[in-house]
Amino acid sequence: MNEIINTILSTVASIDPVTRTLLSALFIMLETSFLVGLIIPGDTVVLVSSTAITNLPEYIFMVVMVIVGSLTGETIGFFVGKYFGPRIRKSWLGRKIGPHRWEQAENYIDRRGGIAVFLSRFLPILHSLVPLTVGMTKMTYKTFILWTGAACILWTFVYVTIAAVLKDQYQAFASKYEWAGWAFIGIIVTFIVVVSLIKKRIEKTQEQYMDEPGDKDARTVEDPLGS
């Protein structure tokens, strides 16, 4: 198992640091601006790319570029929604996503405002729909970018740090123990499961705000402290 993991890590590391970092930023940008995240999750690209980080400058570069990519994508998504949202919603892709998903995003933003923007970054599917949907509401860009910016920064630090640290720990153990590869896989699986459970828990607590519309004004927040 060590040999397989070493091969994968070496392949990722063989890509020029600037190239793989910019690719990570690009996929994160596409995830929220053009709904690519519904097909290829940008977080997967960031996790894989971050395993090749070898020093502090590379770490800082990755964090900064992923945050920039995230905010760029969110910004594009907001303005695409503002000017083309209804048309996209009625398009083939919009119908493929489903009216129910659009209504959930609309209701959620309507009732929870900026809180919905922040939490949606950690929710499957909704994190790709929310920027477009917010653009179709009365929420200002300033409010939107402040809430989504906080979420993007938190998300980026968690994902990049975990991937880089796990890779370093694996390499330290792999040089001494044959079972290091299995432990590495086990930790990754555990991380994925824990993240999935946290996302499901957040989604469960927020479902009550997705089923019914609010006052049609995303600037007002219902139950700001949560339930």
Secondary structure, 3 states (H helix, E strand, C coil): CHHHHHHHHHHHHCCCHHHHHHHHHHHHHHHHHCCHHHCCCHHHHHHHHHCCCCCHHHHHHHHHHHHHHHHHHHHHHHHHHHHHHHHHHHCHHHHHHCHHHHHHHHHHHHHHCHHHHHHHCCCCCHHHHHHHHHHCCCCCHHHHHHHHHHHHHHHHHHHHHHHHHHHHHHHHHHCCCCCHHHHHHHHHHHHHHHHHHHHHHHHHHHHHHCCCCCCCCCCCCCCCCCC
